[in-house]
């Protein structure tokens, strides 16, 4: 998400900044900008859209200077506009900074700064940091940044310049990556390694809470208390292609491993200190939410499966009836919606044509429409009454992975919000569910750290022509998503059914050559699922089970078991789908398929 480059050295800063930002284009962005210091002046250039627009502007009016910062922005607060693009400056125009991450308490700081006379000109959370540094500056920019970040709640990677310190870039990080490439007579601050590889393979890695003073000849690193510390150094062995993928073989695998961060960022700041779920962007009071008598969810593909998870959570927690429609069918079936209906439109890109048509249909009938999307400024955000953003960052692989689990995280929060507003769960139950929900990223990390069995399992099924995925309850949408991932990227036919429905037709297909994948995690239908496994095994099927750690009994019912840690049934969808993502990935790789760009598929489906 976003790209940062900062440079101090003998070369023209713009060349290094633009070169580094080009190497970070794979991360996705919607605007770009640079700030360069030269002869006591600062030149700021920002453009919306592709980096080519920024390059064209600088070519037309070249910028001299050998110190500067640059940024490619993936919008989170405020639409993609030139005013919201980075770098941002303070009131004096002498400070400029770029930022990756999310400042959760920016509204509180913004109000405080405005009361003190600061004039902020953007919709971003980032600009408040520039003004906060200005307010704390007394001649030492490093100390001002160190004090400023103590006030910030959330995540940040920062690169800051000040006209009073024309040979210095200050860098700071917390929960958002930042490295410093160490050159000869030059140093480069960057959010990812590809930006520095053209110049050096020697890298200093900043850790959470650290602040660095970067000049052409030195890098000094300090901890949160201001004590200088010995930095961590590394030599990069990767080539550029591998570096863009963070050392992973493919973007898809990288994005599977980014899921813990995506989920954390999506949940960040959603519960306040009083235990209230925060979704102010919905612009509905608790009384408004209490008046709802029905929820419709409209979505396509993977987003549709996230909607099926949300249906179970909303009905179980908030006790509101929920219907989930494929977007392309919703608009044509004369749906019964009115002003007491909430329509939730889920679209990763925010541009899905069928889902946008459903949004328009719902609004014409008087329903209130909320969008769940990953892209600020996309069309669905302009056509909906409210937007719940996922903060998964750009997803390069066509097959959705981290956007799916981030959607479930956002929808789980919405379900809790509805339950709280309607008093259908006691406060202590909401607090307990939230406490468990925020541990889900840790559970996913544990699954990803112990995935050898999944790769070994995949090796045995690369020649399968067809497969069946089964589940009950929360396992049904998980099975559907697992089947979709396998067919999308490996081209093996796969279909998913509720396990109890299997005997009403699909059981006729079962042979020893057809693997059957069963979501058999602990829950109130577990014994029923085991019975369904026995039914398919009696027909000679080979079974791959997704099961909960400690369930030793499942071993006697399956050839392979893909384990997940213990988690409550309501929150099991995210952990349970991760092994299925990895299973599909490894099978596809072993079959020689292009997992990042599967045939015939597009990332954003903008036609009906």
Number of C-alpha atoms within 10 A of each C-alpha: 22 26 29 31 30 37 34 26 22 14 14 17 26 25 14 26 29 25 15 30 29 16 22 25 16 17 20 18 24 21 25 32 27 32 30 27 25 17 9 11 15 21 13 20 20 27 25 21 17 15 21 14 16 20 20 12 13 16 10 9 10 10 21 14 21 22 30 34 32 33 33 35 27 25 23 22 17 15 20 23 19 16 17 25 30 31 29 29 26 22 15 10 15 18 24 30 29 33 32 28 24 24 23 16 15 20 13 10 19 20 12 14 17 13 10 10 9 19 14 18 14 18 16 23 21 26 25 30 28 25 26 23 24 24 16 16 17 10 10 12 23 26 17 17 25 24 18 19 23 11 14 18 15 18 21 24 25 30 33 27 28 25 18 14 17 21 20 25 29 26 29 30 25 22 17 21 22 27 25 28 26 23 18 12 13 21 26 29 31 30 28 25 30 24 32 30 19 13 17 19 19 17 22 19 15 25 19 17 17 23 31 25 19 26 21 21 14 15 17 14 23 20 18 15 12 14 10 14 13 9 16 11 15 12 11 14 11 15 12 17 14 15 19 23 20 18 17 15 13 20 22 25 20 19 25 22 21 19 24 23 22 25 30 20 22 22 20 17 18 19 16 9 7 6 14 16 22 14 17 12 12 16 12 14 10 14 10 12 18 18 12 18 15 19 23 23 27 29 29 23 15 24 26 24 24 30 29 22 27 27 24 19 24 23 17 16 23 22 19 21 15 22 15 21 21 19 25 18 16 22 20 11 8 9 14 11 20 18 15 17 22 22 26 27 30 30 30 27 21 25 19 23 20 22 29 28 17 26 27 16 18 28 18 12 14 14 22 24 25 24 28 27 28 28 27 23 18 18 15 30 22 13 16 21 18 21 25 24 21 28 28 28 25 19 24 18 22 19 24 21 25 28 29 26 28 31 33 25 28 23 24 26 26 22 23 24 24 23 26 23 19 20 15 16 18 10 14 10 13 20 17 10 17 19 11 13 22 15 14 21 21 17 18 25 17 15 20 18 10 11 16 11 14 23 17 14 18 20 15 11 20 17 12 14 13 18 21 25 28 29 29 24 19 25 29 23 27 30 30 25 26 30 25 25 25 25 18 23 25 23 19 23 15 23 20 24 20 20 25 14 14 19 13 9 8 14 14 10 11 20 16 13 15 19 24 25 27 30 31 28 30 19 18 11 16 17 12 15 24 19 14 20 25 16 15 20 18 11 14 15 22 22 23 23 25 28 23 22 15 11 13 10 9 19 12 9 17 21 14 20 24 23 23 24 19 16 21 14 15 17 19 23 25 24 25 28 25 26 23 24 23 24 24 26 28 25 27 24 17 15 17 10 17 15 22 16 18 18 14 6 12 12 15 14 15 14 8 11
